[in-house]
Amino acid sequence: MSKVKLEVERCKGCYLCMDACKKEAISLSDYTNKKGFVTVQVDEEKCVQCGACYTMCPDLVFEIL
């Protein structure tokens, strides 16, 4: 089961989530959203659902499940 749901179309490419993640579970993906931003992806193996990405993201891209 997925630990985090991403709404990548909301992402504006600030990457604050990557800096906030102490487990380095967030990285750049190969996907460019409709706004033209390269979005992020979450490595579910590394993710501990701490919520740092959710708290830091100004665009509500993350949902912790």
C-alpha positions, 0 to 999 in steps of 0.5 A: 500500500502506498504511504504518500499520495502526490498531486504532481500537477500542483507542484511548482518545482520549489523542491522544499520537500527534498530539503525537508526529507531527512530520509532522502526519500524524495527525488526528482522524477522524469515527469514534467507537469502541465505547468512545465515543472519537473516534479518529485517522486517518493521512494516508498522504501525510504519513506517513514511517513514523518510528514516533513514534506507535507508540512513544508510544501506550499502547494499541498502536493503531498497527502500522507496515507 
